[in-house]
């Protein structure tokens, strides 16, 4: 009984969505794949409603195909010649938990409800992985390293001085029992 009610509720929405997507497609503003709503659920035509028998006007069983929204991109990292060799080695060490035994780097996404968006997110993740691997570490000059060392030494001296002051205060509070 609940499934019958659910079918009745889903039918009008699918018709509205299919009509909305078919209007966009007619305007040429959006790409339509083989899995677009107007192809999966074509809008009812006017002649169909008059030709139906009265018992067919009830909502029929709605068969919704399974929709896979997860996207997964795999490629063999060692043979990916579009990535520089040193970047491949760095990627292999940085992302070793995403590489399977066959040497394939696996990137997946389930962030969006749309598979094409998830595919775009996967490709963007791969781009950032490659750029992180190709970035060269910043070269710190000798003067900068010397300044950093001096700052650390100064902070340590100040910390020890404050510690000594605190220790003297505590020692002065103790009573001599001799």
N, C-alpha and C positions, 0 to 999 in steps of 0.2 A: 504494500500500500504506500509506504514512504517512497519507494523507488518510482512509483507511478506519479506521485505528487512532484517529486524532483524533476522528472522528465517534463512535466507540464510547465514547471517554472523555467527550465533551461531553454525550452524551445523558442519563446519570444526573444530572449536575449541573443541567442545565436542568429536569429533572423535579422535583428537590428545590427549586430556586429558585422554580419556578412554584407548587409546593405551599405553600411558605412565604409567598409573596406573596398567594396566594389565601386563606390563613388570615387574614392581616392585613386583607384586603379584606372578608372575611366579618364580621370583628369591627367593621368600620366605622372603623378607626383610620387608614386611609391613603387618599388620593385615588387612584383608578385611571383612567388615561386610556385612549384607544383603543390605545395602544402598550404596555400593561402585559403582563407575561410570561404571565399566565394567558390572555390573549386571543390573544397571538401563538403560544404553545405550550400549548394546553389539556392538562391532566393526563390520562393514559390512564385509561379507565374499565375496570372489572373484566371486563365482557362482551367487550371488544375483544381481550383476551389469549387467551381461550378460542376465539374465533371465527377467530383467525388460523391460517394454515397453518404448518407447521414451518419452511418457508423464509422466512416473513415475520417470524419471531422474531429474526432477525439484525438488527442496527442498520441502518436504512434511511439513505439519503443525507439528511443534515441540511442544509437550506437556511436559512442565517442571513441575515436581511435586513440591508442596510447600515444602520448606526446613525450618525446625525449628532449629535455631542455639542457641537459648536461653536455658540455663540450670538452673534448679531450684531444690534445695535440701531442703526437709522439714523433720523435725523429732520432736517428742514430747519431749521437753526439760526435763520436770519433770520426765519422765519415762526412760530417757537415762541412763541406769545403767553403761555404759562404760565410763561415765564422773563422777569423784568424786562428792559427794553431795555438798560440800562447793563450788566447782568450778561451779556446776550447778546454785547455788544461785547467785554467783557473775556474771555469764554469763547472768542470767535473769535480773539483775539490770543494767549491762553494755550495753546490747543489747535489752532493752525493746521495742525499736521501730521496731525491726525485729521479734517480737513475736506476733502472731495473737491471737484472743480471745480463740481459742481452745488450746492455749499453745504450738503451733508449732513454732519452730525457722525456719525462711525462709531465705535462702541464695540463691541469684541468680547471674548470670553472663551473660553478652552479649559482653564481650571484644573481643572474637575471632569469626572468621567466621565458626568455626567448633564446633559442639555440644560437642564432646568428650573433646576438650580442655577446653570448658566452664565448663564442669562437673569437670574436674581436678582442675580448678581454684576455683570452689565452695568448693571442698573438702579441698583445701589448705587454703581457708578462714576459714573454720570450725576448721582446725588444729591450725591456729594462734589464733582464738578466745579461744580455749581450753587452749593453752599454756599461753595466757595473763591472763586467769582466774586462772590458777594453780600457776602462779608465785607469790612468796611471796614478800611483799614489803621489800626494803632494811632497815636494822636496823642501825640507825645512833647512833654512840657512844656518850656518854655524853661530851667527850672532843671536838668532832666535833661540836656538837650543841653549846657548850660554845664559841668556836672560831667564829662560824657564828654570834652569838649574839654580841660578841665583835666587829666584823667587821661592823655590822649594826650600833651599837652605835657610833663607830668612824666615820663612814660616815655621820651620823646625826650631830655629833658635828662639823665636818668640813663644812658641808652644812650651819649650823647656823652661824659659824664663817665668812664664805664668805658672807652670807647675811648681817651680821652686818657691815662688811667692806663696802659693796655696799651701805648700808643705810647711813653710815657716810659720804661717798663721796657725796651722793645726798643732805644730810643735809648741807654740807659745801658749796654747790653751791647756796643755798637759801640766799637771801638778807634779812636783818632785816629792817623792815619798821617802827619800833617803835621810 
